[in-house]
Amino acid sequence: MSKTIFQKIIDREIPAKIEHEDDRCIVLHDIQPQAPVHLLIVPKQVIPRVGEATEADEAVLGHLLVVAGVVAKKLNLAEGFRLVINNGPHACESVPHLHVHLLAKRQMTWPPG
């Protein structure tokens, strides 16, 4: 299988504006932002989608949420932010590599979608 765009970014084959990186994930700015702040929190471990995650992925999935909070504090998003994970084509999943969207700096509506 060929590399996803996220794997190419992690491997520095494609440039990206990186906000945070550690040994388990990378956080980058979305190139088609849907909010003034729109970051993607991407595990370095390839998990195609949350619906295919296993118990073995539990630690990295939890890490993504903790990193979301750390980055939100760093960017002063105290007024609020939204985390979104798309799963499958009907949820607008465009890259088969699990990632968490962090959206902020605009009023979100409910219900989403």
N, C-alpha and C positions, 0 to 999 in steps of 0.2 A: 504494500500500500504506500502511496506517496505521502509525503509530509503535509500536514495541515499548515495553513498560514501561521498559526500560533507556534508550531514547532520550528518553522523557519525563523520567526522572530526570536524565539528562545535561543536558537543556534546562531543568531546574528547574521542570517542570510538576507533578512529583510529589515530595514530600519523601522524603529517605532519610538514614540515618545514614552519612555518608561518612567513611571512614578515611584515604583518600589520593586525590589527583587530580593529574594532569599533563596535558600536551597530547595524549597518546595514549590514556589510559585513566582509569577511575574505579574505586575500590575501595569497596564498600559492604557493610554488614552485612545478611545474609540475614534476611528477615522471618519465615521458618520454619526456624530453625536446626536442624541435625542433629548439632551438636556445640557445646560451650560457646563455641568460636570458630568461626564460619562466615561467611566473607567471600566476596563475589563480585567477581572481577577482570574488568572489562568494557571491551573496547576501545570507543573513541568511534566508530571506523570500524565500520560495520555489516558483519559477516560472519555470514551466517545460521547456519552451523555449521562445525565444523572440517573436515567432509567436503566442504565447498564452498570451502575456502580455496585460494588459488592461490599461486604463487611470489611474486607481488606483495605478498602478505600476510605474508611471512616475517618482516620486521622487526617488525611489530606483534605477531605471535605470540610471538616471542622476548622482546619487551619485557614482555609479560604475565607470563612466567616470572621475569624479573629483578625485576619489581615484587613478585611473590609473595615472593621472598627478602627484599627490602627490608622489606616489611610484617611478615613473620615475625620478622625481627630486631627491629624496632620494638616488637613485641608480646611479645618474650621467649619465643618458641616454640622454644627450643633443644632441648626434649625430642622434637620432631618435629611434622610436619604432613603432611597429605595434600592433593594437588592432584587434582581430578577435572574432566574435560570430558565432558559428555554429548553424544551425537550421534544425533539421531533419536528417534522415539517409543518404541522398545523400550529405549532407554537413559534414559528418563524426562526427555527434553528437554522443557521446558515453555515456553520462550521462544525463538523463532527468531532469536536474536542471541547468537552465541558468547560464552561466559563461562567462567571458570575458578573452580571452587569451591576455597576454601582452608579445610580443616577441621582443628581442633586442640583440645588440652586434654582429650582423652579417648583411651583406648586404642583404636586401630583394629584391625580384624580382617582376616584374609586367608583365603580370597579375598573380595574385596568383592562386594556385590550379592546 
